[in-house]
Amino acid sequence: MRIVVVGAGMAGARLTGQLAPCGGVEVTVVGEEPYAPYNRVLLAEVLAGRYQADVIRLPDAARGAVRRGVRAVRVDRAERVVVCDDGTVVPYDRLVLATGSNAVLPPLRGLFAEGRGELPGGVHAFRTMEDCLALSGAVRAGARAVVVGGGLLGVSAARALAARGAQVVLAQQGEHLMERHLDQAAGQLLRAHLASLGVEVHTECRVRGLHHATGAGRPVRSVELADGYRLDAELVVLACGVRPRVGLAQSAGLDVAKGIVVDDELRTSDPYVHAIGDCSQHDGVVYGLAGAATEQADALARVLTRNGRNYRGTRALTRLTLNGPQAMDIAAFGETTAMPGDDVLRLADATRGTYRKVVTRGDRLVGGILLGELATVGELARAWEGDEPLPDRASPLHLLTDNGGS
């Protein structure tokens, strides 16, 4: 069976690694990036200077051809071939779209000055290895940097730039940092932690535009906020979220909503085409998380080799470690906002900078937030992922402590 995988990111690399030991399959990987597959989660560590780029490479376990720096431009479903930008045509029996996602570029004045289709000098997205290496080469101690976006990616970028000695301002439009994952109390603790690293955080702060220097290249010089105030900037990092890459699927006539729509066998509307990772949408959900991409790749390997159960969705846990003089670990999962009738348990220690919260519904754990010491995260994650009744113990504090609640 000829399997063509379009995309050599974490999902595509995991799938090819799972298929490598299997007989009777021939795998061809078409990857747009010129780099070997890498762990995207660790890009911030490369930017911070803690890792060299080759340290975060993923194992190259593909059997068959791996084509780097080649972009798939068209899928001919009738002929079952993939047409590439170098003119080559790759036939398939099964096609797997693992095209990932693109960084969202906000509609800022001056972002594409003078109609150019590229970002101005000093302005960077932060999504790929190319983005990371360009930003790493531009940052220097004392440089004034503005990070636009206070989600997971923006917080990681701000911390990494501060570790390189930059003067960092983080502008977040929402009420608190990492709104998708944290509540107000946890967001405030995270903000205090970033401040201890030298990051100046502005929440409920909308960026309106960019201002450039005159002359060749017109590099960025400041960021204008909605109230007219300008932040001096030599570097601007756009960390405003990601959007599934679905263009190839759309042009091929596949069903697309927010992502490429797939069923429990991770099949698209064409039974010979599958989709996994950030580009896929299963049961109405686009996960956009490494854990989900891994589970989907493993499930698809079982489907393609007729060896096990189908994909039933992912109960994804988000983790982030912020290194520094005092490291902070963050974990969040499930429904962290309580519904009527839910029980909420919290333990907070402002002195130690720790915060723990769980939401229970009946005898089930439905969500949680942990900041600081994460000794309990393993037990909580298992209880949530298993979706099993919680043990009947004398004190519910056992959910938040590693010592039985004492």
Secondary structure as UniProt FT lines:
FT   STRAND          2..6
FT   HELIX           10..19
FT   TURN            20..21
FT   TURN            23..24
FT   STRAND          26..31
FT   HELIX           40..42
FT   HELIX           43..47
FT   TURN            48..49
FT   HELIX           53..56
FT   STRAND          66..68
FT   STRAND          72..76
FT   TURN            77..80
FT   STRAND          81..84
FT   TURN            85..86
FT   STRAND          89..91
FT   STRAND          94..97
FT   STRAND          101..103
FT   TURN            110..112
FT   HELIX           113..115
FT   TURN            121..122
FT   STRAND          123..125
FT   HELIX           129..138
FT   TURN            141..142
FT   STRAND          144..148
FT   HELIX           152..163
FT   TURN            164..165
FT   STRAND          167..171
FT   TURN            177..181
FT   HELIX           184..196
FT   TURN            197..198
FT   STRAND          200..202
FT   STRAND          207..212
FT   TURN            216..217
FT   STRAND          220..225
FT   TURN            226..227
FT   STRAND          230..232
FT   STRAND          235..238
FT   STRAND          242..244
FT   HELIX           247..251
FT   TURN            252..253
FT   STRAND          260..262
FT   TURN            264..265
FT   TURN            271..272
FT   STRAND          273..275
FT   HELIX           277..279
FT   STRAND          280..282
FT   TURN            283..284
FT   HELIX           290..304
FT   TURN            305..306
FT   STRAND          317..322
FT   STRAND          328..334
FT   TURN            340..341
FT   STRAND          343..349
FT   TURN            350..353
FT   STRAND          354..361
FT   TURN            362..363
FT   STRAND          364..372
FT   TURN            375..376
FT   HELIX           377..386
FT   HELIX           396..399
FT   TURN            404..405
//
